Amino acid sequence: MKTVLSAIQPTGIMHLGNYFGAVKNWVDLQEEYRCYYGVVDYHAMTMPYDVKKLRENTWDLITSLVAVGVKPENLFIQSLIPEHTELGWIFNCFCSYGQLTRMVQFKDKSQQVSDGGKEDFISAGLLDYPVLQTADILIYKAHYVPVGKDQEQHMELARDVAHRFNTQVGKEYFVLPEPLYTRTPKIRSTADPSRKMSKSAGEKHFISVFADEETIRRQIKSAVTDSGDTPPGQMAEGVENLFELIYATGHLTAYEQLMDAYRIGQLKYVDLKQTAADSLVTMINGFTERKKELNADKRKLKDQIKQSSSEIRKVALETLREVKDLVGLINI
Ligand code: TRP
């Protein structure tokens, strides 16, 4: 069985864009692969953050992931497996400083920090972050890494580090991991369909996977359909987005019917919105229910995750033992 690894940062609410763009895929991959999914709290420290919220966000994300179908035995918390950071240090020495400074995400994020105004602090962790990510992946000798296109450069780096390591130790030790760019729907903001759904743009621009029914219905009702500047013959972005949502929730018959109506020029936006809202409410109500159950016994879930992290840690420890041997460190 091939191995899959992916990870997500605990930075707050999970929205439909995150769910359909990544997490749903994680859930499906569990059937076919040995999957390791990390909540990477060390990564969340690289940007200015609130120390009072990190731990809470980490547990909340764990609960959310389990509520939408990630198996607890596949989940770990990064800081519970210190070998990630230890391997990260070793990899620092197999990675060129120049390559890190050329990372587009580093440039964008350090720009965001300086644009933020009052706090002009760019951590060394932000620069080094792709090296830790490389350790996350290689420590489990993952074959596939489901990620978004925004992670392309980081994946390239992971392969470069693996290759440089193998060359230097004279052994094909690490598998060169491959990114898995599955076709996922690109969910847009309903308030401004020209941009993708995101938290940073503000309240109106995302729908939480655990939103209440009233909020969902209100947001879909006020969704922008056609801003008027769509070229003739092309579907407006807002309309396309509502179709995507219906399709992504698996309501294929309704999707086809509405699409037929659209093709003959008879689609009513109220119907499209009604179906989109109903589809989302059904899905989200199930998630919310599950999350409520999990939250009713927090102890149980925490124990499960501690257990799974310590099981997964065994794999990490074994890799680190071999790596230390290969690079000439003392191993007792
Ligand atoms: N950098 C990724 C992101 O911001 C998160 C991440 C950390 C990750 N470690 C990883 C993704 C390992 C895939 C594999 O989305």
Boltz pocket constraint, residues with backbone or C-beta under 6 A from the ligand:
constraints:
  - pocket:
      binder: B
      contacts: [[A, 5], [A, 6], [A, 7], [A, 8], [A, 9], [A, 40], [A, 43], [A, 132], [A, 133], [A, 136], [A, 137], [A, 145], [A, 146], [A, 147], [A, 151]]
      max_distance: 6.0
